[in-house]
Amino acid sequence: MGKLLYGPTIEIIFDDRVLAHLQLVIGAKLRRGESFFFSWRDEQSVGDGRSTIWLDPAIPMVFRYNGGRMPKINREWLELLTHSSNSASGLQLTEEVGALGKTSEE
């Protein structure tokens, strides 16, 4: 499991495969200087709710992976995540879709 570290106090745990896709989507938007919401479903261990943060280029962010190799990128899922990031509600993390399906870290 990897971590998304945002600002001085926020630490969010995601599977390395999920984190790799998020890095590509979030990185593209922040490179363009765009701020946006990012929402995901919480794990049952922390209440099984939903969380949302405001992502801004001025706030430091680190993508910390547990594994040493970059997972294969699922282009279909990446396009779906990118499309949602451009909506009024912002990036919504969804289950993986497409040819690669939900697989373990490569």
N, C-alpha and C positions, 0 to 999 in steps of 0.2 A: 504494500500500500504506500502510495506517495502522499505528499502534502502540498497544499497551496497555502503559502504564508503571505498574508496581506496586511500591510501596515505593521505596527509594532505588537499587535495583540491577537490577530485573527489567524487561526490555524485550522484548515479544513482537510480532512483525510479523504482521498479518492484512490481508487485503483490506478496503477500506473498507466494502464491503457486509456482510461477516461481522462486522466491528467494530460496525457500527450495530445489528445484531441482538443481539450480545453485550451492548452497552451497555444495551439495554432490559431484558434478562433479569437481568443482574448488578445493575443499578440498582434494580430492583424488590425483589430479595432483600435488598440492603444497606440500603435504606430501611426495611425491616422489622426491621433489626438482626440478620439471619440470616447466619451464617458457613457456608461450604460449600466443597467441592472443585470445581475447574474443570480438566477434562482435554481435551487436543487431540492430534492427530497431528502430529508434527514434519515439517518439510520435509526432502526428501532432502539438501539442502545442509548440514543440521545433524545428520544421522545417521539420518533416517527412522524415528525411534523414537516414543515417546509421552511427553508431559510432563503433570504435574499440579501445581497450586498450591492452597494453602488461601487462600480469599478471606475477609477479615474487615473489618467496617465501620471498624475503627480504623486500618487501613493505607491510606495515600494511594494513589489510583489516578487516572490520566489516560488518556482516550481521545483520541488525536491522529490526526486524519484527514489524508490527503494531498489529497483533493479538497475543493472548496468547497461542494458540494451534498450534502444528505442522500440516500442511496439509498432507493428505494421499499422499504417493509417488506412482507415475505411473511408474512402472518398464520399460515399453516399451519406454516411453519418455526419461527416465533416460538413457537407453542404447543408444538411438539415439543421445542424447547430448554428452554422453561419447565417442561414436564413432567419432563424429565431432571434439571433443577436441583433439583427437589423429591424426587428419589430418594436412597437411601442412598449411592450412588456419586457423587452430585453432578452438576453440569453437564457433559455430554459433547458437545463440538462435533462435529456430524455434517454431512454434505453437505447442501446445500439441497434441499428437497423442495417440491412443491406447484406452484401455478399459475404463479408467476413463474419457477420453475426456476433454473438457474444462469446468470445473465446478467451482463453487464458493468455497471459503475457507471453509474447514471443521470445 
